[in-house]
Amino acid sequence: MAEPPDSFEALLAQAESVAMPRRGDLLRGVILSIDAQGAIVDLGLKRDGVIPRVDLDRVPPGGSSPSVGDKVAVMVVHPLDEEGNLVVSLAQARESGDWLEAQRLMESDSIVEAVPSGFNRGGLIVTFGRLRGFVPASHLTDLPRGLDEETRVVHLKQMVGRRMPFKVIEVDPQRQRLVLSERKAIRQWRQDQKGRVISELKEGEVRKGVVTSLREFGVFVDIGGADGLIHISELAWQRVEDPGQIVQVGQEVEAVIIRLDRQSNRIGLSLKRLQPNPWQQAAEHYAPGAVCKGRVTRQTGSGTYVAFSDGVEGVIRPSENGQAPASGSEVEVRVLSLDPERERLELELLPATVSVAE
C-alpha cells in the first residue's frame, strides 16, 4: 500500500504520471514562453499548460519572477476552460506547501510562532508562508470582551508586529481559509509547562508559590509555571468558610505537595500540613471528662460543632431536651470521647454555660 502524501515533493511525485489532469493536481513543467497574457508551460502532456498573467504577478515579496526555461511546479486550476486551455497556477502550487504544513501543524497539535501583519474588525491577520491566516478576536487572550468597536481596534492594532504563539485550528485550501488561535496555544503551552513541572515534583516537597485565584472550594497557587490547588479543607486546621480569610490573590505562600496526578496534570497542595497538627497533641488537652471552653461554629443534622483555640473541633450530638446553642456563642463542654487518628471529638454541653459573643 502506497504511503499517503505528507509533503509537497510526495504530491508532485504522485502526480507525475497523470494522463488526464484534474483540478488540484500538482504537475511539473518547463516554461516555454512568457508574454503579456501569461506563460506557456510544457507539462509533458498532450496539451501545454497556461499560466494567466494575474497568477504570474502573485510573486511573494522578495521572490523572483519566473523566466523562460525555468523548471516549475504548477497546480491545475481548470483542466479544460471555455477556450480549451489547461489552466494552471504557479502561485497556488507554491502555496500548496504552506497548506500542507498548516495541515501537519493542526494534525500534530503543534504550536507555531508568528507575527500578525494586520487586523480587521474581527481579529488579526497573520502571515503564514505565502498564506494569510486569520485569528478571530474570540481566540485572543489579551483582548477583553465587551469592548466598543473603537477600543477594540486600538487593542488589535497594538498586537500587530508582536511575535505570538498560535495553534492552527482550521485548514481549508478550497475556501482559502486558514484559522489560527492564540488562546488555544496559550492553554496548551500552560498544560505542557505544567506537565514538565509535575514531572520534576515529588509528594512531600515544600514549594513557594503565588496565589493566583480564590474559589469557594479552595485556592490556586502558581508554583513555577504550574497551578496547584489548595482545597479549602487544606488551608487551616480549623474550619474555613471563606478562603479569603486565610490568603489573598498575589500573596506568596509556602505549601507542601500532598498529591500528584501526572495523567491529568493535577497538583494537590496544603498549607495546614506545614503547621503543627493539633490532633497530635489532643490527648493532652481533651481526655474524656475534661471540661473546655469553645465557640460554636455551625449547626448540622449531625450536631453542634464547637471549635477551640488550637484548631481542634468537636461535636455536641443533638439532644431531645434543650435548645442547641447558636452559632458564634461561647460554650463550656465536657469531653465524652476522643479519636485523634480519625480527628473526632465528641462533646457534652454543660448546662447554663452559654454566653453570646458581642
N, C-alpha and C positions, 0 to 999 in steps of 0.2 A: 504494500500500500504506500502510495507516494506521500511524502511529508507535506503538511499544509504549508502554504507560502506564508512565511513570517517576516519577510524582508523585501525590499524593493528589488534586489537582484533576483530573488526567487520568483517573484511575479514576472519579471522580464523573461527569465529562463522558461517559465511555464507557457508564456505567450508566444515564444519564437516560432512554434510550429502551427500557428493559427492560419487556417486556409480562408475561412470566412470570418473576418474580424467582427466583433460585437462591441457595442457601446461599453466603455470602461476597460477594454483590453489595453494592456501595455505592449508597445512594439518598439523595436529598434530600427533605425534607418540612417540614411546619409542625406544631408541637404543637397539637392541638385541645383536649386536656383532660389533667389530672393528678389522680389520686386515690390512695388507699391501695394500690391494686393495681398502679399504674404509670401509664403515659401512653399516649394515643392520638395517632398521627401521620398526618396526611394526606400520602400519598405520590404523589397524582395517579394512582393505580391503581384497579382495581375494589374493592379491599379496603384498608382503613386498616391501618397497622402498629401493633403492640402492643409497648411497651417495658416489660418487667417491672420491678416496684419495686426488686428486688435490683440491677438494672442501673443504675437512676437513682441508687442510693445509692453507686455506684462513682465518685463525683466525686473527682478527684485533689486532694491538699492545696493549698489556695489557690485552687481553681477555684470557679466559680459554678454553682449548681444551675439546671437549665433551667426555663423558665416558659412558660405558655400563650402562643402566638403566636410563639415563637422559631422561626427557621429553623435546622434541624439536619441533620447528615449522620448516617445510621444504616447499620449493616451487617445483612444478612439472616442470621438465625440458624436459623430454621425457616420454610421457605416455607409449610408447612401443618402445624400441630401437631394434637394429638388433638381439640382443640375447634374446629378450622377457622380458627385465627388465623394471621396473618402476623406471626411474632415477629421483632423487630429489636432491635439493640443500639446504644445511643448510645456506651457505653464502648468496644466493640470498633472502632467506626468511628473514634473518637478515636485509638485505639491503632494503627490502620492506617497512619497517617502515620509513626509510630515504627517499625513493621515495615518499611515501605518505605525509611526512612532507614537502618535497620540493614542491609537488603539492599544498598543502594547502597554503604555503607561496606565491606561484605565484598567486593563485586564490584570496587571500586576499590582494594582493598588499603590502605585508609586507616587512619591511627592516630587514635583519639579519646581525649580525656582525660575521666575520670570519677572520682567519689568513692565508694568502697564504703560502703554504708549498713548492712551487717550481714554475718554469716557463719554457716556451719553446719559440721558435721564435715568436709564435703567441699570447702569452699572459701569464696569471698567472694560476697556478694550486691551487685550494682551497679545503681543506679537509672539507667535509660536512657529519658528522656522519661517516658512513663506505664507503661513496661515494667520488669520486673525481670530483669536479666541475671545469669548465673552464671559465675564464674571458678573452674574446678577447681583444686585445690591443686597439681596437676602443672604448671599453667600460670602459677605464681607464681615469680618469680626469687629472692625473698628468703626463701622458705620451705624450710629444709633438709629433705632427705629422711631417712627413718628415725626421725622423732620419735615419741615416745609421744603418746597422744591428749591428755593434759593440756598438754604443752609445745606441741603443735600449736595448740591452742585459744588459748594465750597469744600466739603469733606472729600468728595470724589476727586476734585482737582488736586488736592494735597497728596493723594495716593499715587498720582501719575509720576513715573520716574523712580519709584521706590521699589527695590527688589523685594519680592514677596513669595511665599510658598503657595503652591496650588496643587489640587488634585483634578485630573481630567474626569468629568462625570458624564459627558455625552459626546459621542463622535458620530457624525452623520455626513459623510462626504457628499452624498447626493443632494442634500439640502444645504450644504455648506455651513453646517452647524458644528461648532466646537465650543463646548461649555466647560468652564473651569469653576472650581470652588476653593476659596481660601479658608472658609470656615471648616470644611472637612479636612483640609490639610493640617490646620492647626490642631484639630481634635485628634487626628491620627498621630501627629508629632507628639502630642502630650501622652497619648497611650503608649507609643513606642518608648518615650523617655521614661514613663512610669515603669514599663517592663524592664528597662535597663537598671533603674534604681532598685526595683524589687529583687532582681537577680543578685544584687550585692548586699541585700539586707539579711539580718538574722533575727529571729524572735529572741526577745530579751535585751536587744540593743537599746540604748538610750540615744535619741536623736533630737537636735534642736530644730525648731521649725517656726513658721509664722502662721497665725490663724488667718485663713482666707475667707471663711464664711461661717455663719451660725445658722443652725436649723433647729426645729423643735426636737428632733431626735438626737442631736449631737453637734459636733464641731469638726470642720475640715481644716487640716493643717498641712501646709506645704513643707515637706522635709527634704528639699533639694531637688525639685523637678517632679515630684510625685505627691499627690494629695492623699493623706491618710485620714481616717475617721476616728474621732474620739466619741464613742457613744455616750449619751447623757449619763448612763449608769457608771461610766468610767471617768467622769470628771472629778468626782469627790466621793469620799466615803459616806458623807451624809447625803440624804436625798436632795436632788437638784430639780427644781421645777422649770427654771429658765437658764439655759447655758450662758446667757449674757451676764448672769450674776457671778460667773466664775472667770470668764475670759472675754476679750473684745477683739474685733477684727483688726489685724495689724500687729497684735501683741505677739512677742516672741516667747515661746514656751519650750520646755523640755518634756518629752513624752517617751514612754517605753513601748517598744513594739510587742504586741501581745498576739497578733495573728497575721499571717501572710498567706494570701491565696494567689499564687502565681498564675493559675489558669485564668482567673477572672480579673487579674490586676487589682486586687483589693488589699489594703493595708489597714489593720486594726491597731489603734494606739490607746494608751491610757495615761492619764495624769495622776489619778489617785494611787496607782501602784508604786509611784515614786515617794509616796508619803507613808509613814508608819500605819500599819493596819490595826485599827483599834480593836478588832475582834481577837487579835493575838494576845492582847492584854485583858480581854474582857473577863476572864475567870477571876482576876484580882479584884474587880470592882462590882461584878454583877453575880455573885454567888447566890444561889437560892436562899431567899429570906432577907436579902439585903434591901434596904429602903433607899430610894433615889428620887431626885427631883429632875423633871424634864419638861419639854414643851410639846404640846400636841401639834402634829404636822398635818394630819389628814384623817378622814373617815372613809372607810370602805366597808364592803359587806363582810369582810373577814375580821373587822375590828377597828379600834382606835390606835393610831400609830403615834408613838412618843419618841422624840429624838433627844439625845443627851449631848452635852457639850463636846465630847470626844469623837462624835460621828456615829456612834452606835445608835441603832434604832430598834425599839421593841414594840410589841403589840399587846393591847388590852383586848381580850376577846369580848364579843358582845354579851351583854348581861340582860336577862329578862327583867330585872329590877333596876330601877335607876336610869337616869338620862346620861348619855355619853357626853363627856366634856367637849367644848367647842374647839375648833382649830385655832391655834395661837395661844391658848390658855396654858398656864403652868400647873403641873400636877405633881403630886407625890405618889409614888408607886412602890409596890413590893415585888421583888423578882420571884417568879414561880419556877422557871426553868431556863437553862442556857445551853445552847448548842453552837459553840464558836465555829466549828467546821462548816456547818450549814448556815451560819450567820443568822441564827434565830434566837430571839429573846422574848419570852412570854412574861407578861406583867399583870399585876392586880392593882386596880385603883384603890387607894386608901380613902376612906370616907372623909368628907369635909376638908379636902386639901386643895380644891380647885381655886385658882385665882386667875382673873382675866388680865392679860397684859395690856398696858396702856398704849 
